[in-house]
Amino acid sequence: MNMKNILLCLIISGTLLYSWGQDVADDKEFLFVGHRGASYLAPENTMASIQLAWELGADAAECDVMLTRDNKVILFHDNSTKKLTGENHIIKETSWEELKELSVKNRETNLPKYKNEPIPLLKEVLEVIPSDRMLVIEIKTGPEILPYLKEVIEQHWKMGKISFIAFDFETIIATKKLYPDVPCYYLSMLKPDLKKHFNDIVENKLDGVDLMHGIIDRSMVAKCNEAGLAVWCWTVNDLEIARNMKELGVTAVTTDRPAWLKENL
């Protein structure tokens, strides 16, 4: 075979391999997760936002959970209510009776009809998960919430799927031990942090990692996949970034705009 034919064979082989790789990426599961629900359109972590994410076609809705002074598990992201409600209460120091009277403020992009949405209990959300959708529960506290979280889930989770994510390593490990059959993912935004915990993530049988999109590259995804870990990412509201995440082998993208991103991607 002369050099010209060899080069031609190499070009054809490379093209086929690239095409095959693209087909694999296209066929791989890729979930659209509504960040705190459909938070671009409705106030974050409210019933309206969570249900709207599912209604608009999101595969999952993500929510944050915290513990009140009287041990109620609620949907809320911040330690204080000041930014989101205008009234200043520390969640862990405030009773549910007080917190349930507050409304989450609309942000600029939220639709006017969702004005004055209240803070919900986790049990309210668990009771309405569609059978073909998922609720991703981000635990914003330490392990102290787990006994109360377990009680709520056992009493009110009737259908659909759930999974857990957390930045606190001790908490997500304890959650996996409590729920060995429920997917659990370690949240991280720094490469050194992921490297520090990587072996323990594998040894403790976590299902994967949920990473800030900016730290993800091909070698990281390959290392995780080789160890049996799925890679999710957050928070992506840009079409090109989402497309890049999919091509790298990420299997779930968290976004404020799940319907828009899904339709355009």
Backbone as numpy.savetxt, mean C-alpha at the origin, in Angstrom:
# Nx Ny Nz CAx CAy CAz Cx Cy Cz
29.94 -19.85 -40.71 29.08 -18.66 -40.71 29.98 -17.42 -40.71
29.74 -16.51 -41.65 30.59 -15.32 -41.70 30.15 -14.30 -40.65
31.00 -13.26 -40.50 30.76 -12.27 -39.46 29.42 -11.55 -39.63
29.04 -11.31 -40.88 27.79 -10.60 -41.14 26.60 -11.42 -40.64
26.63 -12.71 -40.88 25.54 -13.57 -40.43 25.52 -13.71 -38.90
26.72 -13.75 -38.32 26.79 -13.82 -36.85 26.15 -12.60 -36.22
26.50 -11.42 -36.76 25.93 -10.18 -36.23 24.42 -10.15 -36.39
23.94 -10.64 -37.53 22.50 -10.68 -37.79 21.80 -11.57 -36.77
22.40 -12.73 -36.47 21.83 -13.66 -35.50 21.78 -13.03 -34.10
22.86 -12.32 -33.75 22.89 -11.66 -32.45 21.82 -10.61 -32.32
21.61 -9.83 -33.37 20.58 -8.78 -33.35 19.20 -9.38 -33.20
18.94 -10.46 -33.98 17.64 -11.12 -33.92 17.42 -11.72 -32.54
18.46 -12.39 -31.98 18.33 -13.00 -30.65 18.06 -11.95 -29.58
18.79 -10.81 -29.68 18.59 -9.74 -28.71 17.19 -9.17 -28.78
16.69 -9.01 -30.00 15.34 -8.48 -30.18 14.31 -9.43 -29.58
14.50 -10.74 -29.82 13.56 -11.73 -29.28 13.59 -11.77 -27.76
14.80 -11.68 -27.19 14.92 -11.69 -25.74 14.27 -10.46 -25.13
14.45 -9.30 -25.76 13.83 -8.08 -25.26 12.32 -8.19 -25.33
11.84 -8.71 -26.46 10.39 -8.88 -26.64 9.83 -9.83 -25.61
10.55 -10.93 -25.36 10.11 -11.89 -24.37 10.08 -11.26 -22.98
11.12 -10.48 -22.67 11.18 -9.80 -21.38 10.02 -8.84 -21.19
9.67 -8.11 -22.26 8.54 -7.19 -22.19 7.25 -7.95 -21.98
7.10 -9.10 -22.64 5.88 -9.89 -22.48 5.75 -10.38 -21.04
6.88 -10.81 -20.46 6.86 -11.27 -19.07 6.44 -10.14 -18.15
7.00 -8.93 -18.37 6.66 -7.77 -17.55 5.19 -7.43 -17.70
4.68 -7.52 -18.94 3.29 -7.18 -19.18 2.35 -8.18 -18.53
2.76 -9.48 -18.47 1.90 -10.52 -17.94 1.95 -10.61 -16.42
2.99 -10.05 -15.80 3.15 -10.14 -14.36 2.07 -9.34 -13.65
1.62 -9.85 -12.52 0.60 -9.15 -11.74 1.05 -7.72 -11.44
0.14 -6.78 -11.61 0.44 -5.38 -11.31 -0.81 -4.76 -10.72
-0.78 -4.55 -9.40 -1.95 -4.06 -8.69 -1.91 -2.55 -8.54
-3.09 -1.94 -8.64 -3.24 -0.50 -8.40 -3.88 -0.32 -7.02
-3.13 0.34 -6.13 -3.56 0.49 -4.74 -3.88 1.97 -4.48
-5.08 2.25 -4.07 -5.47 3.63 -3.77 -4.85 4.10 -2.46
-4.02 5.13 -2.53 -3.30 5.65 -1.37 -4.24 6.37 -0.42
-4.47 5.78 0.74 -5.46 6.30 1.70 -6.83 6.41 1.03
-7.06 5.48 0.11 -8.27 5.48 -0.70 -8.02 6.21 -2.01
-9.07 6.79 -2.55 -8.91 7.63 -3.74 -8.73 9.06 -3.25
-7.58 9.31 -2.62 -7.39 10.55 -1.85 -7.23 11.80 -2.70
-7.07 11.62 -4.02 -7.06 12.78 -4.90 -8.46 13.39 -5.00
-9.47 12.55 -4.87 -10.87 12.99 -5.07 -11.67 13.12 -3.78
-11.29 12.40 -2.75 -12.03 12.42 -1.48 -11.04 12.48 -0.32
-11.45 13.01 0.83 -10.53 13.17 1.95 -9.91 11.84 2.38
-8.63 11.85 2.61 -7.88 10.63 2.89 -8.40 9.88 4.12
-8.31 8.56 4.03 -8.66 7.67 5.14 -10.09 7.84 5.64
-10.99 8.24 4.77 -12.41 8.29 5.11 -13.13 7.15 4.40
-14.33 6.85 4.85 -15.12 5.82 4.18 -15.35 6.19 2.73
-15.58 7.47 2.47 -15.82 7.93 1.09 -14.62 7.64 0.21
-13.44 7.93 0.71 -12.21 7.74 -0.07 -11.91 6.26 -0.32
-12.05 5.45 0.72 -11.76 4.02 0.58 -12.74 3.36 -0.40
-14.02 3.62 -0.23 -15.02 2.99 -1.10 -14.92 3.52 -2.52
-14.58 4.79 -2.68 -14.43 5.36 -4.01 -13.29 4.68 -4.76
-12.20 4.37 -4.08 -11.08 3.68 -4.73 -11.55 2.36 -5.33
-12.30 1.60 -4.58 -12.81 0.32 -5.10 -13.79 0.54 -6.24
-14.67 1.52 -6.08 -15.67 1.79 -7.11 -15.04 2.21 -8.43
-13.89 2.89 -8.35 -13.21 3.36 -9.55 -12.30 2.29 -10.18
-12.28 1.11 -9.58 -11.54 0.01 -10.19 -10.20 -0.31 -9.57
-9.82 0.34 -8.47 -8.57 0.01 -7.81 -8.62 -1.43 -7.31
-7.50 -2.14 -7.43 -7.43 -3.51 -6.94 -7.45 -3.54 -5.42
-6.94 -2.47 -4.83 -6.88 -2.40 -3.37 -6.98 -0.95 -2.93
-7.42 -0.77 -1.69 -7.39 0.55 -1.06 -6.51 0.44 0.17
-5.60 1.41 0.32 -4.70 1.41 1.47 -5.23 2.38 2.51
-5.09 2.01 3.79 -5.50 2.91 4.87 -4.48 2.85 5.99
-4.47 3.89 6.82 -3.60 3.95 7.99 -4.43 3.71 9.24
-3.89 2.94 10.19 -4.64 2.71 11.42 -3.83 3.14 12.63
-4.57 3.70 13.62 -3.97 4.13 14.87 -4.89 3.73 16.01
-4.40 3.87 17.23 -5.13 3.46 18.41 -5.48 4.67 19.27
-6.76 4.78 19.66 -7.20 5.88 20.49 -6.89 5.61 21.96
-7.17 6.59 22.79 -6.93 6.44 24.23 -7.71 5.27 24.81
-8.93 5.05 24.29 -9.77 3.96 24.79 -9.69 2.72 23.90
-8.57 2.60 23.17 -8.24 1.37 22.42 -9.18 1.04 21.27
-9.66 2.06 20.60 -10.42 1.87 19.36 -9.45 2.01 18.18
-9.59 1.14 17.20 -8.73 1.19 16.02 -9.41 2.05 14.96
-8.79 3.18 14.64 -9.38 4.14 13.70 -8.49 4.32 12.48
-9.08 4.88 11.44 -8.31 5.26 10.25 -7.83 6.69 10.42
-6.51 6.85 10.48 -5.91 8.18 10.56 -4.42 8.04 10.34
-3.82 9.07 9.74 -2.40 8.99 9.40 -1.51 9.69 10.41
-1.87 10.91 10.82 -1.00 11.72 11.67 -1.21 11.38 13.15
-0.19 11.70 13.95 -0.33 11.53 15.40 -1.29 12.53 15.99
-1.37 13.71 15.34 -2.26 14.78 15.79 -3.33 15.05 14.72
-4.49 15.51 15.16 -5.58 15.80 14.23 -5.51 17.22 13.65
-4.56 18.02 14.08 -4.53 19.44 13.74 -4.55 19.70 12.23
-3.64 19.07 11.50 -3.51 19.33 10.06 -4.75 18.91 9.28
-5.32 17.78 9.62 -6.39 17.21 8.81 -7.79 17.63 9.24
-7.94 18.09 10.48 -9.28 18.47 10.94 -9.38 19.93 11.40
-8.24 20.55 11.70 -8.26 21.93 12.21 -8.32 22.00 13.72
-8.66 20.89 14.37 -8.70 20.83 15.83 -7.53 19.98 16.33
-6.92 20.43 17.40 -5.67 19.81 17.83 -5.89 18.77 18.93
-5.85 17.50 18.54 -5.94 16.39 19.49 -4.84 15.36 19.16
-4.21 14.84 20.18 -3.26 13.74 20.00 -4.07 12.45 20.00
-3.95 11.67 18.94 -4.80 10.49 18.77 -4.74 9.56 19.98
-3.56 9.18 20.41 -3.44 8.20 21.48 -3.87 8.74 22.84
-4.07 10.07 22.91 -4.50 10.68 24.18 -5.96 11.10 24.14
-6.66 10.75 23.05 -8.03 11.22 22.85 -8.98 10.04 22.70
-10.16 10.15 23.27 -11.14 9.06 23.19 -11.85 9.05 21.84
-12.41 7.91 21.50 -13.19 7.79 20.27 -14.41 8.71 20.30
-15.01 8.88 21.45 -16.18 9.76 21.57 -15.86 11.17 21.12
-14.66 11.63 21.38 -14.24 12.96 20.95 -13.86 12.98 19.48
-13.13 11.98 19.05 -12.62 11.95 17.68 -13.73 11.75 16.64
-14.77 11.04 16.99 -15.82 10.75 16.01 -16.63 12.00 15.65
-16.47 13.05 16.42 -17.17 14.30 16.13 -16.41 15.18 15.14
-15.17 14.82 14.82 -14.34 15.62 13.92 -14.59 15.27 12.46
-14.33 16.22 11.57 -14.43 16.00 10.13 -13.07 16.20 9.48
-12.75 15.36 8.51 -11.49 15.50 7.77 -11.68 16.55 6.68
-10.81 17.54 6.67 -10.94 18.64 5.71 -10.65 18.20 4.28
-11.40 18.76 3.35 -11.10 18.54 1.92 -9.79 19.24 1.57
-8.97 18.57 0.74 -7.84 19.27 0.18 -8.25 19.82 -1.19
-7.36 20.53 -1.82 -7.70 21.29 -3.02 -8.34 20.46 -4.12
-7.88 19.23 -4.32 -8.39 18.41 -5.42 -9.64 17.61 -5.06
-10.00 17.59 -3.78 -11.16 16.80 -3.36 -12.47 17.40 -3.85
-13.40 16.54 -4.21 -14.69 16.99 -4.70 -15.52 17.58 -3.56
-16.25 18.70 -3.83 -17.04 19.37 -2.78 -18.04 18.46 -2.08
-18.56 17.46 -2.79 -19.59 16.61 -2.18 -19.06 15.76 -1.03
-17.73 15.68 -0.90 -17.14 14.89 0.18 -16.74 15.75 1.39
-17.27 16.94 1.46 -16.98 17.82 2.58 -17.56 17.24 3.88
-16.81 17.40 4.96 -17.27 16.99 6.30 -17.36 15.48 6.49
-16.47 14.73 5.85 -16.42 13.29 6.08 -15.81 13.01 7.46
-16.42 12.14 8.26 -15.89 11.85 9.60 -14.73 10.86 9.58
-14.03 10.78 10.69 -13.00 9.77 10.89 -13.70 8.43 11.12
-13.35 7.38 10.38 -14.03 6.09 10.57 -13.26 5.13 11.47
-13.97 4.16 12.00 -13.37 3.02 12.68 -12.96 1.99 11.64
-11.91 1.23 11.92 -11.49 0.20 10.99 -12.59 -0.82 10.76
-13.37 -1.14 11.78 -14.41 -2.15 11.63 -15.43 -1.77 10.56
-15.68 -0.48 10.39 -16.62 -0.03 9.36 -16.11 -0.36 7.96
-14.81 -0.23 7.78 -14.21 -0.49 6.48 -14.15 -2.00 6.21
-13.76 -2.77 7.22 -13.66 -4.22 7.05 -14.99 -4.83 6.62
-16.08 -4.25 7.08 -17.40 -4.81 6.79 -17.87 -4.57 5.36
-17.17 -3.70 4.62 -17.64 -3.38 3.26 -16.60 -3.69 2.17
-15.55 -4.45 2.50 -14.58 -4.83 1.47 -15.29 -5.67 0.41
-15.23 -5.29 -0.87 -15.82 -6.14 -1.92 -15.11 -7.49 -1.97
-15.82 -8.50 -2.39 -15.27 -9.86 -2.40 -14.05 -10.01 -3.29
-13.94 -9.16 -4.31 -12.83 -9.26 -5.26 -11.78 -8.17 -5.08
-11.77 -7.50 -3.93 -10.81 -6.41 -3.71 -10.04 -6.63 -2.41
-9.06 -5.75 -2.19 -8.19 -5.86 -1.02 -8.17 -4.56 -0.23
-7.99 -4.70 1.07 -7.71 -3.57 1.94 -6.29 -3.74 2.46
-5.43 -2.76 2.16 -4.06 -2.76 2.65 -4.01 -1.91 3.91
-3.68 -2.52 5.02 -3.72 -1.85 6.32 -2.32 -1.47 6.76
-2.05 -0.16 6.78 -0.75 0.30 7.28 -0.86 0.58 8.77
-0.05 -0.11 9.54 -0.04 0.05 10.99 0.90 1.19 11.34
0.35 2.27 11.89 1.14 3.48 12.17 1.68 3.53 13.59
1.38 2.53 14.39 1.84 2.50 15.78 2.86 1.39 15.96
3.21 1.13 17.21 4.03 -0.03 17.54 3.14 -1.25 17.76
3.72 -2.33 18.26 2.98 -3.59 18.44 1.83 -3.51 19.44
1.76 -2.43 20.21 0.70 -2.31 21.22 -0.71 -2.35 20.62
-0.83 -2.05 19.33 -2.14 -2.04 18.68 -2.62 -3.45 18.33
-1.72 -4.41 18.27 -2.03 -5.71 17.67 -3.15 -6.50 18.36
-3.22 -6.55 19.69 -4.35 -7.27 20.30 -5.71 -6.69 19.92
-5.79 -5.37 19.83 -7.05 -4.71 19.49 -7.35 -4.84 17.99
-6.29 -4.79 17.19 -6.43 -4.99 15.76 -6.93 -6.41 15.47
-6.38 -7.38 16.16 -6.77 -8.78 15.99 -8.24 -8.97 16.33
-8.67 -8.36 17.40 -10.08 -8.49 17.82 -11.03 -7.90 16.78
-10.68 -6.74 16.26 -11.52 -6.09 15.25 -11.59 -6.92 13.97
-10.45 -7.42 13.54 -10.40 -8.22 12.31 -11.21 -9.51 12.46
-11.06 -10.17 13.59 -11.79 -11.42 13.81 -13.29 -11.21 13.83
-13.72 -10.07 14.32 -15.16 -9.81 14.46 -15.79 -9.22 13.20
-15.02 -8.50 12.40 -15.65 -7.71 11.35 -15.16 -7.98 9.92
-14.08 -8.75 9.76 -13.61 -9.08 8.40 -14.40 -10.28 7.88
-15.28 -10.03 6.93 -16.18 -11.06 6.42 -15.84 -11.52 5.00
-15.30 -10.64 4.18 -15.02 -10.99 2.78 -13.92 -10.10 2.22
-13.50 -10.41 0.99 -12.39 -9.67 0.39 -11.06 -10.11 1.00
-10.00 -9.40 0.63 -8.66 -9.72 1.12 -8.11 -8.56 1.95
-7.17 -8.89 2.82 -6.43 -7.85 3.54 -4.94 -8.16 3.45
-4.13 -7.14 3.63 -2.69 -7.31 3.81 -2.22 -6.22 4.76
-1.03 -6.41 5.31 -0.49 -5.46 6.28 0.84 -4.88 5.80
1.06 -3.60 6.10 2.34 -2.94 5.85 2.69 -2.11 7.08
3.98 -1.92 7.31 4.40 -1.08 8.44 5.85 -0.68 8.28
6.18 0.54 8.74 7.56 1.01 8.78 8.31 0.43 9.98
7.58 0.18 11.07 8.22 -0.34 12.27 8.49 -1.82 12.09
9.77 -2.20 12.11 10.14 -3.59 11.78 9.60 -4.57 12.82
9.71 -4.22 14.08 9.20 -5.09 15.14 7.70 -5.35 14.96
6.98 -4.31 14.55 5.53 -4.42 14.41 5.14 -5.34 13.26
5.80 -5.19 12.11 5.41 -6.02 10.95 5.82 -7.48 11.18
6.91 -7.73 11.89 7.31 -9.10 12.21 6.29 -9.73 13.15
5.88 -8.97 14.16 4.88 -9.47 15.12 3.54 -9.71 14.42
3.22 -8.86 13.46 1.97 -9.02 12.71 1.99 -10.30 11.89
3.12 -10.59 11.25 3.25 -11.81 10.45 3.11 -13.05 11.33
3.65 -13.01 12.52 3.51 -14.15 13.44 2.06 -14.33 13.87
1.37 -13.20 14.01 -0.04 -13.23 14.40 -0.93 -13.71 13.27
-0.55 -13.31 12.03 -1.33 -13.67 10.84 -0.41 -14.28 9.78
0.02 -15.52 9.98 0.97 -16.13 9.04 0.43 -16.30 7.62
-0.89 -16.34 7.47 -1.48 -16.54 6.15 -1.88 -15.24 5.45
-1.67 -14.11 6.12 -2.00 -12.80 5.54 -0.72 -12.14 5.04
-0.69 -11.64 3.80 0.53 -10.99 3.28 0.96 -9.81 4.14
2.25 -9.75 4.45 2.83 -8.67 5.25 4.07 -8.12 4.54
4.17 -6.80 4.46 5.25 -6.14 3.72 5.90 -5.09 4.60
7.23 -5.06 4.56 7.97 -4.05 5.31 8.09 -2.78 4.47
7.71 -1.67 5.06 7.80 -0.37 4.39 9.18 0.26 4.61
9.75 0.81 3.54 11.03 1.49 3.70 11.19 2.56 2.63
11.97 3.58 2.98 12.23 4.65 2.02 13.72 4.88 1.81
14.56 4.02 2.41 16.01 4.19 2.31 16.69 2.86 1.98
17.61 2.88 1.04 18.34 1.67 0.68 19.13 1.08 1.86
19.84 1.91 2.66 20.58 1.34 3.80 19.66 0.64 4.80
18.46 1.18 4.97 17.50 0.57 5.90 17.06 -0.80 5.38
16.77 -0.88 4.08 16.38 -2.16 3.49 17.52 -3.18 3.61
18.73 -2.73 3.33 19.90 -3.61 3.43 20.08 -4.12 4.85
19.89 -3.25 5.81 20.03 -3.60 7.23 19.07 -4.71 7.63
17.84 -4.65 7.14 16.80 -5.59 7.58 16.59 -6.76 6.62
17.30 -6.77 5.50 16.97 -7.70 4.42 16.96 -9.17 4.89
18.01 -9.61 5.53 18.08 -11.01 5.95 16.98 -11.36 6.93
16.68 -10.44 7.83 15.61 -10.68 8.81 14.24 -10.71 8.13
14.07 -9.91 7.09 12.82 -9.94 6.33 12.59 -11.33 5.75
13.65 -11.90 5.19 13.56 -13.23 4.59 13.36 -14.30 5.67
14.16 -14.23 6.74 14.09 -15.25 7.79 12.75 -15.27 8.51
12.12 -14.11 8.60 10.82 -14.02 9.29 9.64 -14.23 8.35
9.96 -14.62 7.11 8.94 -15.03 6.14 7.94 -13.93 5.79
8.42 -12.67 5.75 7.57 -11.62 5.22 7.34 -11.88 3.73
6.26 -11.36 3.20 5.90 -11.63 1.82 6.59 -10.69 0.83
7.08 -9.57 1.32 7.75 -8.64 0.43 8.07 -7.33 1.10
8.42 -6.36 0.28 8.74 -5.01 0.75 7.91 -4.00 -0.04
7.60 -2.91 0.61 6.83 -1.82 -0.01 7.69 -0.58 0.09
8.26 -0.14 -1.04 9.33 0.85 -1.04 8.95 2.16 -1.72
9.54 3.26 -1.24 9.42 4.52 -1.96 10.01 4.32 -3.35
9.27 4.71 -4.37 9.65 4.37 -5.75 11.04 4.85 -6.14
11.49 5.95 -5.55 12.76 6.53 -5.95 13.98 5.70 -5.64
13.86 4.72 -4.73 15.03 3.90 -4.38 15.05 2.57 -5.14
14.04 2.32 -5.95 13.93 1.02 -6.62 14.71 1.00 -7.93
15.51 -0.05 -8.12 16.18 -0.26 -9.40 16.11 -1.75 -9.74
16.61 -2.10 -10.91 16.48 -3.47 -11.39 17.19 -4.48 -10.50
18.38 -4.12 -10.04 19.14 -5.05 -9.21 18.44 -5.30 -7.87
17.81 -4.26 -7.33 17.09 -4.41 -6.07 15.91 -5.36 -6.23
15.15 -5.18 -7.31 13.99 -6.05 -7.57 14.45 -7.49 -7.77
15.55 -7.66 -8.51 16.07 -9.00 -8.76 16.50 -9.68 -7.46
17.18 -8.94 -6.59 17.62 -9.50 -5.30 16.43 -9.92 -4.45
15.40 -9.06 -4.43 14.19 -9.37 -3.65 13.49 -10.60 -4.23
13.33 -10.63 -5.53 12.65 -11.76 -6.17 13.40 -13.07 -5.96
14.72 -13.02 -6.02 15.53 -14.22 -5.79 15.34 -14.76 -4.37
15.04 -13.85 -3.45 14.82 -14.25 -2.05 13.35 -14.59 -1.79
12.53 -14.54 -2.83 11.11 -14.87 -2.69 10.25 -13.72 -2.22
10.76 -12.49 -2.35 10.03 -11.30 -1.89 9.43 -10.53 -3.06
8.17 -10.16 -2.92 7.55 -9.27 -3.89 7.96 -7.83 -3.58
7.92 -6.97 -4.58 8.26 -5.56 -4.39 7.05 -4.71 -4.78
6.55 -3.93 -3.82 5.52 -2.93 -4.05 6.17 -1.56 -3.98
5.47 -0.53 -4.44 6.04 0.82 -4.37 4.99 1.86 -4.03
5.47 3.02 -3.57 4.62 4.15 -3.22 5.41 5.44 -3.46
4.77 6.58 -3.46 3.41 6.88 -3.89 3.56 7.49 -5.28
2.96 6.90 -6.29 3.22 7.24 -7.68 1.98 7.86 -8.33
2.12 9.12 -8.77 1.04 9.81 -9.48 1.51 10.26 -10.86
2.59 9.66 -11.34 3.17 10.01 -12.63 3.18 8.77 -13.52
2.68 8.93 -14.74 2.52 7.81 -15.65 3.84 7.15 -16.01
4.87 7.95 -16.30 6.16 7.39 -16.70 6.83 6.64 -15.56
6.70 7.16 -14.36 7.28 6.47 -13.21 6.56 5.14 -12.99
5.24 5.15 -13.12 4.46 3.91 -12.95 4.85 2.89 -14.01
5.02 3.33 -15.24 5.41 2.43 -16.32 6.79 1.84 -16.04
7.70 2.66 -15.54 9.04 2.18 -15.21 9.00 1.16 -14.08
8.18 1.41 -13.07 8.04 0.46 -11.97 7.55 -0.90 -12.47
6.59 -0.87 -13.35 6.04 -2.11 -13.92 7.11 -2.87 -14.70
7.88 -2.14 -15.49 8.93 -2.78 -16.29 10.05 -3.35 -15.43
10.28 -2.76 -14.26 11.31 -3.25 -13.36 10.88 -4.53 -12.63
9.57 -4.81 -12.65 9.08 -6.01 -11.99 8.35 -5.77 -10.69
8.09 -4.50 -10.37 7.26 -4.16 -9.22 5.84 -4.70 -9.46
5.20 -5.22 -8.42 3.91 -5.86 -8.63 2.72 -5.09 -8.05
2.96 -3.96 -7.39 1.86 -3.12 -6.92 2.33 -1.68 -6.82
1.50 -0.76 -7.29 1.82 0.66 -7.21 0.74 1.37 -6.40
1.18 2.11 -5.39 0.27 2.88 -4.56 0.19 4.30 -5.11
-1.04 4.79 -5.30 -1.25 6.07 -5.96 -2.48 6.78 -5.40
-2.42 8.12 -5.42 -3.59 8.91 -5.03 -4.68 8.85 -6.09
-4.29 8.46 -7.32 -5.21 8.50 -8.46 -5.29 7.13 -9.14
-5.83 6.12 -8.48 -5.81 4.76 -9.03 -6.56 4.62 -10.35
-7.71 5.26 -10.48 -8.49 5.13 -11.70 -7.76 5.77 -12.89
-7.26 6.97 -12.68 -6.56 7.71 -13.75 -5.30 6.94 -14.18
-4.53 6.47 -13.21 -3.29 5.77 -13.52 -3.57 4.45 -14.25
-4.57 3.73 -13.77 -4.90 2.44 -14.38 -5.37 2.62 -15.82
-6.21 3.61 -16.06 -6.74 3.85 -17.41 -5.63 4.25 -18.37
-4.69 5.06 -17.91 -3.65 5.57 -18.81 -2.47 4.63 -18.98
-2.25 3.75 -18.00 -1.13 2.83 -18.10 -1.49 1.61 -18.93
